[in-house]
Amino acid sequence: MRQIDITICQAKDGTYNAYCNDHPAIFGMGDTVAAAKKELEETLLIIKEDGPKAAFVYPEWLDDEYEFVTHWDVQTMLNYYAGVLSLTALGKLTGIHPKQIWSYMHGTSHPRPRQVDKIASAIHKLGHELVNTRF
C-alpha cells in the first residue's frame, strides 16, 4: 500500500485544510479535520473518475491502494489534540515547560527544530505504547 503525504493546517478563520504534498492543487477543507480529510477523499474520487478525460493532474497512485500519512504544523496539532492531551501531560512527555507549549499552541512563539523533534518523538512514543497495549 502506498503512503501519500498530506498536510493538515488550520486557517485563521478556524477551518481546516488538508492537501496532498506532492499535488498541492489537490485539497479539501472543512470545519473539522475529519471534514477536510473527507473532502480531500471526495476530490480524489472526482479526479479518479473524471481526471484523465478532463486533463486534470492525475496522480498515478490513484489507481493503487493508498493511505494517508498526515503532517501537521505544530500549532494546529497542539490545538487539535488539546482536548485529549493537557499541557501538563505534553510537558511531561516532551520535557518542554507547559507554558512554552501553550505559546506554541497559541502562535505567540514558534518552536525551534529541536523542540519540534521533541514533540514529535514524544507523540510517536506515546502512540507506539498505546498501540502495543493489551487489556
C-alpha positions as CSV (number, residue, x, y, z in Angstrom):
1,M,0.0,0.0,0.0
2,R,1.4,3.3,-1.0
3,Q,1.7,6.1,1.6
4,I,0.6,9.6,0.5
5,D,1.8,12.5,2.4
6,I,-0.8,15.1,3.3
7,T,-0.6,18.2,5.4
8,I,-3.3,19.4,7.8
9,C,-3.3,23.0,8.8
10,Q,-5.8,25.4,10.4
11,A,-6.8,28.6,8.7
12,K,-7.2,31.9,10.5
13,D,-11.0,31.5,10.3
14,G,-10.8,28.2,12.3
15,T,-11.4,25.9,9.3
16,Y,-9.1,23.1,8.4
17,N,-7.3,22.4,5.1
18,A,-5.9,19.0,4.0
19,Y,-3.8,18.9,0.9
20,C,-1.5,16.4,-0.9
21,N,2.1,17.4,-0.5
22,D,3.0,16.1,-4.0
23,H,0.0,17.7,-5.6
24,P,-0.9,20.9,-3.6
25,A,-3.8,21.7,-6.0
26,I,-5.5,18.6,-4.6
27,F,-7.0,19.6,-1.3
28,G,-10.0,19.5,0.9
29,M,-11.3,21.8,3.6
30,G,-13.9,21.8,6.3
31,D,-14.9,22.8,9.8
32,T,-13.1,19.8,11.3
33,V,-10.1,17.8,10.4
34,A,-12.4,14.8,9.6
35,A,-14.4,17.0,7.2
36,A,-11.3,18.3,5.5
37,K,-10.0,14.8,5.0
38,K,-13.4,13.6,3.7
39,E,-13.5,16.4,1.2
40,L,-9.9,15.5,0.1
41,E,-11.1,11.9,-0.4
42,E,-14.1,13.2,-2.4
43,T,-11.8,15.3,-4.5
44,L,-9.6,12.3,-5.2
45,L,-12.7,10.3,-6.3
46,I,-13.7,13.0,-8.7
47,I,-10.2,13.2,-10.2
48,K,-10.1,9.4,-10.4
49,E,-13.4,9.3,-12.3
50,D,-13.0,12.5,-14.5
51,G,-9.4,13.4,-14.3
52,P,-7.9,11.6,-17.3
53,K,-10.7,12.8,-19.5
54,A,-10.7,16.3,-18.3
55,A,-6.9,16.7,-18.5
56,F,-6.5,17.3,-14.7
57,V,-3.4,16.4,-12.9
58,Y,-3.8,12.7,-12.4
59,P,-1.5,11.1,-9.8
60,E,-0.6,7.5,-10.8
61,W,-1.1,6.3,-7.3
62,L,-4.8,6.8,-7.5
63,D,-5.1,3.5,-9.4
64,D,-3.5,1.6,-6.5
65,E,-4.3,1.3,-2.8
66,Y,-3.0,4.1,-0.7
67,E,-3.2,5.5,2.8
68,F,-2.6,9.0,4.1
69,V,0.4,9.9,6.3
70,T,-0.5,13.1,8.0
71,H,1.9,16.0,8.5
72,W,0.9,18.8,10.9
73,D,2.2,22.2,11.7
74,V,2.9,22.2,15.5
75,Q,0.2,24.9,16.3
76,T,-2.6,23.0,14.5
77,M,-1.7,19.7,16.0
78,L,-1.5,21.1,19.5
79,N,-4.8,22.8,19.2
80,Y,-6.5,19.7,17.6
81,Y,-5.3,17.4,20.4
82,A,-5.8,20.0,23.2
83,G,-8.9,18.1,24.4
84,V,-7.0,14.8,24.6
85,L,-3.6,15.8,25.9
86,S,-3.3,18.5,28.5
87,L,-0.4,21.0,28.5
88,T,0.8,19.4,31.7
89,A,0.8,15.9,30.1
90,L,2.5,17.2,27.0
91,G,5.1,18.9,29.2
92,K,5.8,15.6,31.0
93,L,6.0,13.7,27.7
94,T,8.3,16.2,26.0
95,G,10.3,17.8,28.7
96,I,9.1,21.2,27.5
97,H,7.5,23.5,30.0
98,P,3.7,23.7,29.7
99,K,3.8,27.5,29.4
100,Q,6.1,27.1,26.4
101,I,3.8,24.6,24.8
102,W,0.9,27.0,25.4
103,S,2.8,29.7,23.5
104,Y,3.4,27.3,20.6
105,M,-0.3,26.4,20.7
106,H,-1.4,30.0,20.5
107,G,1.1,31.2,18.0
108,T,2.9,33.6,20.3
109,S,6.1,31.8,19.6
110,H,7.3,29.1,17.2
111,P,9.3,26.0,18.2
112,R,12.8,25.6,17.1
113,P,13.5,22.4,15.1
114,R,14.9,20.7,18.2
115,Q,11.6,21.4,20.1
116,V,9.6,20.1,17.1
117,D,11.6,16.9,17.2
118,K,11.0,16.6,21.0
119,I,7.2,17.0,20.5
120,A,7.1,14.5,17.5
121,S,9.3,11.9,19.4
122,A,7.1,12.1,22.5
123,I,3.8,11.8,20.5
124,H,5.3,8.9,18.5
125,K,6.5,7.1,21.6
126,L,3.1,7.5,23.3
127,G,1.3,6.2,20.1
128,H,3.6,3.2,20.0
129,E,3.0,2.4,23.6
130,L,-0.8,2.7,23.1
131,V,-0.8,0.6,20.0
132,N,1.1,-2.1,21.9
133,T,-1.1,-2.0,25.0
134,R,-3.3,-5.0,25.7
135,F,-6.1,-5.5,28.2
